[in-house]
Each structure stands twice: as structure tokens, then as C-alpha cells.
């Protein structure tokens, strides 16, 4: 069972903090300069790994989502289907948002951005 630790100086919650030089884990107060060594502490690290197929499946499922807007003003370049789902998402290369389209044809699932 985990127990919350509190600062001896100001009674605020202590948060885990890494001391990279000494390679130890500390509990530190964000309000004052109080720190104490974390003894008998268990640290968990969660890593989420996705395979390429999982990402593709998620994007294909997006086309069936009734909550997303649909348009008939664009045609899929892959299968010429007249309907696509679209959404905005941040672009890695650009500062703004990019508009992404996914073909609604269940046999296609082609993705493109505008």
C-alpha cells in the first residue's frame, strides 16, 4: 500500500524527484526546499508499445465512428469512393492543425491529409 508523504516544514505533499548525480530517488516539496531520501519506495514504469497493425486497425475503425463528421465533397484517390470521415490533429512538421481524411469504404480505408 502506498502512503502519501508530507513535508515536515510546510505540511504540503512530497513528490518523487530524481537526483541524477547521486542516482537516488528523493521526495521533494514543491513549496519549500525540503527533500528526503525515498526509502522502501517502489517505482512503476508503464510503457505502451503498439505494433503497426494496431495503429492501422484504430484508423480503420475511425471510419465507422458515428460521432465523427463525414463529407461527400472529396473522393478517395485509391478507390474513388465519394464519402470520407475527417478530423483535425496536430501535425509534427507544422505548428498548426492538419485535416485528415479516411475513406469510408470498408474495403479501402485509405488515409490522406489536406
Backbone as numpy.savetxt, mean C-alpha at the origin, in Angstrom:
# Nx Ny Nz CAx CAy CAz Cx Cy Cz
1.89 -11.48 25.88 1.04 -10.30 25.88 1.94 -9.07 25.88
1.63 -8.11 25.05 2.41 -6.88 25.01 1.86 -5.88 26.02
2.77 -5.12 26.57 2.42 -4.13 27.58 2.89 -2.77 27.07
2.03 -1.79 27.19 2.44 -0.44 26.80 3.36 0.11 27.87
4.39 0.81 27.43 5.33 1.43 28.36 5.12 2.94 28.32
5.32 3.54 29.48 5.11 4.98 29.61 6.37 5.65 30.11
6.57 6.89 29.69 7.74 7.69 30.06 7.73 8.00 31.54
8.89 7.85 32.17 9.04 8.17 33.60 9.05 9.67 33.84
9.39 10.44 32.81 9.50 11.89 32.96 8.17 12.61 32.77
7.46 12.27 31.67 6.25 13.03 31.34 5.00 12.15 31.20
5.14 10.85 31.40 4.02 9.91 31.40 3.35 9.73 30.03
4.05 10.06 28.93 3.54 9.79 27.59 3.95 8.39 27.16
3.33 7.89 26.11 3.63 6.54 25.62 5.04 6.50 25.03
5.76 5.40 25.29 7.08 5.18 24.71 6.92 4.36 23.44
7.67 4.74 22.41 7.60 4.08 21.11 8.93 3.39 20.81
8.90 2.26 20.09 10.16 1.60 19.74 11.00 2.48 18.83
12.32 2.45 19.06 13.26 3.24 18.27 14.55 2.45 18.15
15.12 2.46 16.96 16.34 1.71 16.69 17.56 2.60 16.89
18.56 2.08 17.60 19.85 2.75 17.70 20.79 1.98 16.77
21.01 2.50 15.58 21.78 1.78 14.55 23.25 1.66 14.91
23.80 2.62 15.61 25.22 2.56 15.95 25.51 1.44 16.94
24.68 1.33 17.97 24.89 0.29 18.99 24.13 -0.99 18.68
23.30 -0.96 17.65 22.50 -2.11 17.22 21.63 -2.65 18.37
20.89 -1.73 18.99 19.95 -2.10 20.05 18.61 -1.44 19.80
17.59 -1.99 20.45 16.25 -1.44 20.35 15.96 -0.66 21.63
15.44 0.53 21.46 15.11 1.40 22.59 13.62 1.71 22.59
13.13 2.12 23.74 11.83 2.75 23.83 12.09 4.22 24.08
11.52 5.10 23.24 11.79 6.52 23.34 10.49 7.30 23.44
10.56 8.38 24.19 9.43 9.29 24.33 9.48 10.31 23.20
8.36 10.60 22.61 8.30 11.60 21.53 8.10 13.01 22.07
7.87 13.11 23.37 7.62 14.42 23.98 8.88 14.97 24.64
9.64 14.13 25.31 10.88 14.57 25.95 12.03 13.68 25.46
13.19 13.77 26.04 14.36 13.03 25.57 14.55 11.69 26.27
13.59 11.24 27.03 13.74 9.99 27.78 13.79 8.79 26.84
14.78 7.89 27.10 14.92 6.64 26.36 15.32 5.55 27.33
14.88 4.33 27.04 15.31 3.18 27.83 15.47 1.97 26.92
16.37 1.10 27.30 16.64 -0.10 26.50 15.43 -1.02 26.57
15.08 -1.56 25.42 13.96 -2.49 25.35 14.47 -3.88 25.70
14.07 -4.38 26.85 14.48 -5.72 27.26 13.30 -6.66 27.12
13.56 -7.89 26.74 12.51 -8.90 26.54 11.43 -8.41 25.57
11.89 -7.84 24.48 10.96 -7.29 23.48 10.98 -8.16 22.24
9.82 -8.44 21.70 9.71 -9.20 20.46 9.24 -8.24 19.37
9.98 -8.24 18.27 9.65 -7.36 17.16 9.19 -8.23 16.00
8.06 -7.89 15.40 7.52 -8.61 14.26 7.73 -7.78 13.01
8.03 -8.47 11.95 8.18 -7.81 10.66 7.28 -8.51 9.66
6.41 -7.76 9.03 5.48 -8.35 8.07 5.94 -7.99 6.67
6.12 -9.01 5.85 6.48 -8.80 4.47 5.39 -9.38 3.59
4.92 -8.60 2.64 3.90 -9.06 1.72 4.55 -9.25 0.37
4.55 -10.47 -0.08 5.13 -10.79 -1.38 4.01 -11.18 -2.33
4.04 -10.59 -3.52 3.04 -10.89 -4.53 3.74 -11.47 -5.75
3.13 -12.44 -6.35 3.65 -12.94 -7.61 3.00 -12.15 -8.74
3.56 -12.25 -9.92 3.04 -11.52 -11.07 1.60 -11.91 -11.35
1.28 -13.18 -11.20 -0.09 -13.66 -11.45 -1.11 -13.05 -10.52
-0.71 -12.81 -9.26 -1.65 -12.21 -8.31 -2.00 -10.79 -8.72
-1.02 -10.01 -9.17 -1.30 -8.65 -9.61 -2.22 -8.66 -10.83
-1.99 -9.57 -11.75 -2.83 -9.65 -12.94 -4.26 -10.02 -12.58
-4.42 -10.92 -11.64 -5.76 -11.34 -11.22 -6.50 -10.18 -10.58
-5.82 -9.42 -9.76 -6.47 -8.27 -9.11 -6.96 -7.29 -10.15
-6.14 -6.99 -11.15 -6.55 -6.03 -12.18 -7.67 -6.58 -13.05
-7.71 -7.88 -13.30 -8.80 -8.44 -14.07 -10.10 -8.39 -13.27
-10.02 -8.57 -11.96 -11.21 -8.49 -11.12 -11.76 -7.07 -11.07
-10.93 -6.09 -11.30 -11.36 -4.69 -11.28 -12.42 -4.45 -12.35
-12.32 -5.11 -13.48 -13.29 -4.90 -14.56 -14.69 -5.33 -14.16
-14.82 -6.24 -13.21 -16.13 -6.71 -12.76 -16.66 -5.92 -11.57
-15.90 -4.97 -11.08 -16.30 -4.19 -9.91 -17.39 -3.20 -10.29
-18.62 -3.33 -9.74 -19.71 -2.43 -10.11 -19.56 -1.02 -9.54
-18.65 -0.84 -8.59 -18.48 0.47 -7.97 -17.61 1.39 -8.82
-16.83 0.85 -9.74 -15.96 1.69 -10.56 -16.71 2.24 -11.76
-16.34 3.45 -12.20 -17.02 4.04 -13.36 -16.62 3.32 -14.64
-17.55 3.30 -15.59 -17.34 2.67 -16.89 -17.55 3.70 -17.98
-16.91 3.45 -19.11 -17.08 4.36 -20.24 -17.23 3.56 -21.52
-18.00 4.14 -22.45 -18.13 3.55 -23.79 -17.52 4.50 -24.82
-16.72 5.47 -24.34 -16.09 6.44 -25.23 -14.72 6.00 -25.71
-14.23 4.88 -25.23 -12.93 4.36 -25.68 -13.09 2.93 -26.16
-12.21 2.50 -27.03 -12.22 1.11 -27.51 -10.89 0.48 -27.16
-10.96 -0.78 -26.79 -9.76 -1.54 -26.45 -8.92 -1.74 -27.72
-7.65 -1.43 -27.65 -6.76 -1.61 -28.79 -6.47 -3.08 -29.05
-6.70 -3.92 -28.06 -6.40 -5.35 -28.18 -7.54 -6.13 -28.83
-8.79 -5.89 -28.38 -9.93 -6.68 -28.88 -11.05 -5.84 -29.48
-10.90 -4.51 -29.45 -11.89 -3.58 -30.00 -13.21 -3.57 -29.23
-13.20 -4.04 -27.97 -14.40 -4.02 -27.13 -14.75 -2.57 -26.80
-16.04 -2.19 -26.81 -16.41 -0.78 -26.65 -16.55 -0.30 -25.21
-16.29 -1.14 -24.22 -16.51 -0.72 -22.83 -15.25 -0.96 -22.00
-14.94 0.00 -21.11 -13.78 -0.13 -20.24 -14.09 0.49 -18.88
-13.48 -0.05 -17.85 -13.51 0.51 -16.51 -12.32 1.45 -16.40
-12.49 2.57 -15.69 -11.36 3.48 -15.53 -11.26 3.95 -14.09
-10.03 4.31 -13.70 -9.77 4.84 -12.37 -8.49 5.66 -12.42
-8.31 6.51 -11.43 -7.10 7.31 -11.33 -6.21 6.74 -10.25
-4.90 6.79 -10.50 -3.93 6.33 -9.53 -2.66 7.16 -9.71
-1.87 7.28 -8.64 -0.63 8.04 -8.78 0.33 7.34 -9.74
1.00 8.12 -10.54 1.96 7.59 -11.49 3.36 7.69 -10.91
4.19 6.70 -11.14 5.55 6.70 -10.60 6.41 7.78 -11.25
6.29 7.93 -12.55 7.15 8.85 -13.28 6.68 10.31 -13.19
5.40 10.50 -12.99 4.85 11.85 -12.99 4.42 12.25 -11.58
4.26 13.54 -11.41 3.83 14.06 -10.11 2.33 13.90 -9.91
1.55 14.02 -10.98 0.10 13.99 -10.89 -0.47 12.59 -10.94
-1.77 12.55 -11.14 -2.50 11.29 -11.23 -2.60 10.86 -12.69
-2.58 9.55 -12.90 -2.73 8.99 -14.25 -4.09 8.31 -14.34
-4.68 8.32 -15.52 -5.98 7.68 -15.76 -5.72 6.31 -16.39
-6.16 5.25 -15.70 -5.96 3.89 -16.15 -7.28 3.30 -16.65
-7.21 2.52 -17.73 -8.37 1.84 -18.29 -8.13 0.34 -18.28
-9.19 -0.43 -18.06 -9.15 -1.89 -18.15 -10.34 -2.33 -18.98
-10.05 -3.12 -20.00 -11.09 -3.61 -20.90 -12.08 -4.49 -20.13
-13.37 -4.31 -20.40 -14.42 -5.07 -19.71 -14.70 -6.42 -20.35
-14.07 -6.71 -21.47 -14.22 -8.02 -22.10 -13.53 -9.05 -21.20
-14.27 -10.05 -20.66 -13.67 -11.01 -19.74 -12.58 -11.87 -20.38
-12.57 -11.97 -21.69 -11.53 -12.76 -22.37 -10.29 -11.94 -22.68
-10.36 -10.64 -22.47 -9.25 -9.76 -22.84 -8.51 -9.24 -21.60
-9.14 -8.31 -20.87 -8.52 -7.74 -19.67 -7.34 -6.82 -19.96
-7.24 -6.31 -21.19 -6.14 -5.42 -21.58 -6.17 -4.15 -20.71
-4.97 -3.68 -20.32 -4.85 -2.49 -19.47 -4.04 -1.44 -20.22
-4.45 -0.17 -20.10 -3.69 0.92 -20.67 -3.95 2.18 -19.88
-3.10 3.16 -20.08 -3.27 4.44 -19.40 -3.36 5.56 -20.40
-4.03 6.62 -19.99 -4.24 7.76 -20.86 -3.32 8.87 -20.44
